[in-house]
């Protein structure tokens, strides 16, 4: 998630209210936040991504789907 300048905290707070958001990570680079999401199906994921994109302060999003977890400690 890329936020507009000075909206980072507000976007984090809005994401934290969404029950499908499992974790929120601050990152360096082109984007500002990674949010790990969990939904029941692709349709739910699509709706959630649209909802996140409409949050005040969100400039743009990019989505990657985890196909398999190879190692988690």
Wavefront OBJ file of the C-alpha trace (Angstrom):
o trace
v 0.000 0.000 0.000
v 1.369 3.414 -0.942
v 0.021 6.237 1.181
v -0.244 9.911 0.435
v 2.261 12.075 2.326
v 1.428 12.380 6.045
v -1.394 9.778 5.893
v 0.636 6.751 6.966
v -0.717 6.615 10.536
v -4.338 7.190 9.483
v -4.166 4.389 6.917
v -2.642 2.014 9.490
v -5.440 2.838 11.938
v -8.131 2.306 9.292
v -6.591 -1.036 8.258
v -6.525 -2.160 11.895
v -10.331 -1.861 12.043
v -10.813 -4.394 9.231
v -11.160 -7.915 10.673
v -9.681 -9.532 7.540
v -6.384 -7.703 8.078
v -4.125 -10.186 9.878
v -1.004 -8.013 10.166
v 0.328 -4.611 9.141
v 4.018 -4.029 8.368
v 5.867 -0.747 7.755
v 8.329 -1.202 4.906
v 10.980 0.763 3.041
v 10.974 1.371 -0.677
v 8.332 2.489 -3.155
v 5.443 1.326 -0.966
v 4.836 2.199 2.694
v 2.788 -0.663 4.155
v 2.294 -4.376 3.647
v -1.006 -5.686 4.990
v -1.500 -9.429 5.240
v -5.139 -10.248 4.484
v -7.246 -13.353 4.884
v -10.574 -13.914 3.150
v -12.732 -16.943 2.413
v -12.512 -16.650 -1.358
v -11.367 -14.588 -4.316
v -14.545 -12.557 -4.390
v -14.066 -11.530 -0.764
v -10.456 -10.628 -1.484
v -11.505 -8.495 -4.442
v -14.050 -6.617 -2.314
v -11.516 -6.084 0.482
v -8.887 -4.740 -1.927
v -11.468 -2.317 -3.333
v -12.361 -1.223 0.221
v -8.711 -0.637 1.093
v -8.186 1.340 -2.107
v -11.007 3.692 -1.069
v -9.498 4.478 2.351
v -8.564 8.125 2.764
v -4.836 8.495 2.285
v -4.302 5.407 0.114
v -2.603 6.421 -3.125
v -2.416 2.944 -4.693
v -2.173 -0.739 -3.906
v -0.485 -3.764 -5.394
v -1.674 -7.267 -4.611
v 0.301 -10.492 -4.435
v -1.316 -13.794 -3.507
v 0.663 -16.278 -1.412
v 0.294 -19.606 -3.196
v 2.200 -21.719 -0.678
v 4.233 -21.172 2.473
v 7.572 -22.942 2.156
v 8.925 -22.043 5.624
v 7.480 -20.181 8.565
v 9.282 -19.953 11.897
l 1 2 3 4 5 6 7 8 9 10 11 12 13 14 15 16 17 18 19 20 21 22 23 24 25 26 27 28 29 30 31 32 33 34 35 36 37 38 39 40 41 42 43 44 45 46 47 48 49 50 51 52 53 54 55 56 57 58 59 60 61 62 63 64 65 66 67 68 69 70 71 72 73
